[in-house]
């Protein structure tokens, strides 16, 4: 507010549309910055591909033929059953990278420099998660090619397969916001990496990703069937047409309606953890 000629004039307040437009623009600028950084450090992308490719090869050829799926131990059936789990594990493990990247920016003072600029507060985090989403999508493309080489196929058409990959990417984007909270909470990138992985291992292994949940003890089976990770895996299997003949679908609601369950879980995670991360970002840089 200013006083000119005895009259008070209130500074113009940007409209809601203007605020949203600025936030989107700033988020895209930050995302572009992170993508350029990714291109300049290609070994990060290469190393990020090694682990999921190893999982595909090891699980396909070491466990294929040993684990019964739908009453059969045929290795080709297990490979198709397996791939949705590997895809989901890959997108969720990107959480550790997201947290480490944000923690590194905080540690180097880059976040403080962003804060000094006239930009939307949440744009720094949104831009980072969008860049991670692009990197995860590229990883999925390469991983899908490797999966086809080892015998994975889709049986429900291209459109449903694309919908399955979209659900996987949505889950990965949701989990990247969990990584953002971790990255803003810890003090070093190393701690963010450890903190981003330590809870992911039980989440991904107490699920239907690698073995049918029906053979688990009662408590673990309930956890697996209501696990947001399991819902996305089950939805991807349905959309890819990778559920073997005779495979018993659990009676839990998320397993009976996996697409809806996956969408609900991912949306809920994004809303809750984006709010937490933006709040944490403001307090950490305040």
Steps between C-alpha positions, in 0.01 A plus 500: 500500500635846409390861557491731195362854534335416831314203352579144583558257213508123559763306308345283230448141611551241228190310405461135589551413135819705494634322810427158351660598168813626675520183709473279191759707313744498792454126550581433135811717521626307803413170328700608194795587721495153657464327162800690363695395807395139438624517140835639614541212749393199290660248736217568747249379241717203402550385859128544561433251220741234623305392809158443335661319206682272745172433680333407171774257400553347845135452589412378151769235474578417864146486641314430176387137509532484881200713599150377423264759352143399430585141585781483244878532531544579132779757477333702223192553719712619790691746280176666392371494857828650623536797269226721647670459838841593359353803322331616823813442705703704253270805514477493879874458555543832318376647830850468644647699212241774540570533871876498451479767229295735716725437801803577282346828384427591862851406609663712227279801571333487159155504658588828675596650165168390350327652799656839428341504154146627431353155439224281640610318815370157399653524152842377620355173625250458217770558240725244666228234513404565136862454390516175698180390326657552157810303604280220636304488173823460302610223736168320450541513121842336519379248755200407283736426210708272724180332621393426142842347435460256793151401390251749646196578285179705525168334416237772542598745227715810483252743658457291814876449519553877484240540777696250707822696453314823584390351835858393569631850427227654715610278789862600441404868498304456822793329671737775384311735733580263787861530389468878507387492863794274589746722311378808684515326837851350504828692489702319232436332162640174640243500779227576246603201288498268801174644630343466157585130468463360850119505493468413130641149536228371736235691304596337171575152631192472724286527190383302200792623288711184495280225645122454534376642830271203565785288637607757759416480874172671584646826634743542211231407249268774627784754489591391147143519371443850639844624400480791247795344323307171458196680362704657220676170426165320477354775281799488264474120474134526406564771242799314354306172497766334714277320751551126433199272437365370828668772707283553812425868551486585874166614642641828641342807337829643361571170324146478362509860373874563455476785247278708726703405806822603325355836396362570848823403678720706265276808519487477880878469529554799267258723691632413846872494430501802267337701777753366753797566273398858415440569869838346586666701221362828635611426855842375389570813295316744719 
